[in-house]
Amino acid sequence: MTLDLLHDLLRPGRSSAGGALAANPQPDVAAQLTARLQARTAQIGIIGLGYVGLPLAAACGRSGFAVTGFDIDPVKVDGLNAGRSHIDALPSSELQRLLDAGRFAATDDFRRLRDCDVIVICVPTPLSHHREPDLRYVVTTAATIADSLRLGQLVVLESTTYPGTTEEVVKPLLQTTGLISGADFFLAFSPEREDPGATQFSTTTIPKVVGGDGDVAGGLAEHFYSLVVERIVRVNSLKIAEASKVTENIFRAVNIALVNELKIIYDAMGVDVWDVIDAAATKPFGFMPFYPGPGLGGHCIPIDPFYLTWKSKEFGINTKFIELAGEINASMPGYVLARLERELDRRLGLSLSRARLLVIGLAYKKNVSDIRESPALAILATLLQRGCPAAYHDPHVPEIPRTREHATLEGQKSVPLEERYDAILIVTDHDAVDYTRLAALAPLVVDTRNAMARRHLIADHIVKT
């Protein structure tokens, strides 16, 4: 976490053009903002045009608001203004309609934040190399907003973080202007709940949790989101809203760790964990199915639990259960590779370094192009480091972009399902893959997702793990 930067930004004497207005606040600023929201004349600003910010910008635009999207990447900004979407959730055709209607425009000029009535922060919250919260994007974004903060603006943080971030980090930065939260501007937290690739949910149909810094801020945030999202869940504080999101992701991380451990146990017993889960899921109460895999991916589940474990140390509490789940999930790529190595030796008499291997699926989940924190990257990188001539096939990821953890993979391209291999490792089970053809391309198929059995492709050379 960039606490030094935060302390520097909060140093005595820091001010902004907005500070001169704080001595004479206007009592009707909340009413004025409410009226502009109701009339759809409020200008909406979305900071961060990724998997969270861009779908939200589109939802606001479809609801009748004019939206300005802010991003530090000029290439992304130019592409969006030219009608080219970079995420699956917003087709380029829909983006173009929003542009043509004057409902969306992207910019890297953050001075235009002053023109916005509502500012929503949708920036990344990664972990440092020491697995501590890295709030640099939140801190710098809040400081940038402070540079142009004015009376009557509503600022909402959506980035997932530990309870207390909005009040302890964002609020002090905004108040360096001299403007007061709850009187001159309004502050809220509303956690994102995007599910990339899910067709049954969208930004507007997923219930939206909202908590404000005071009743007025909470009411304004609730009113804003109610004009965009079908159902609003108002909670009593910023911390409750922040904690709800962390809890959701910890719930998933812990349960996935449980079934991953059960997979290892049942595999040793010769029991198919997938059949076990299917049988248990027939119970109509008291059980919710979770499924094992080669490791966790995406920006949320592998990261967010550690925000709470870090914050809990401030209170002298060790989160043993959460950290153990993280250890189990982080160990799964190694378990998969060990099983692959064992099957190669047992069935084909080959070592990893001598086997031609094809990895199926690079994205972290099926039917999306999102590779953030994907276990497939770690698996592919390890294979190459060990001298294995490995390639990958992913219809959604034609080429590997630069990533922070696996820069050496940049530029590697997806190969077609044409050549034969010694072994195929299914890491991500995209529906667009031809699994029947895949089964014929190698004498060994190691399936970490139960993809072959779900398609009734069962043979002696197909191994579930």
Disulfide bonds with the S-S distance in Angstrom:
none
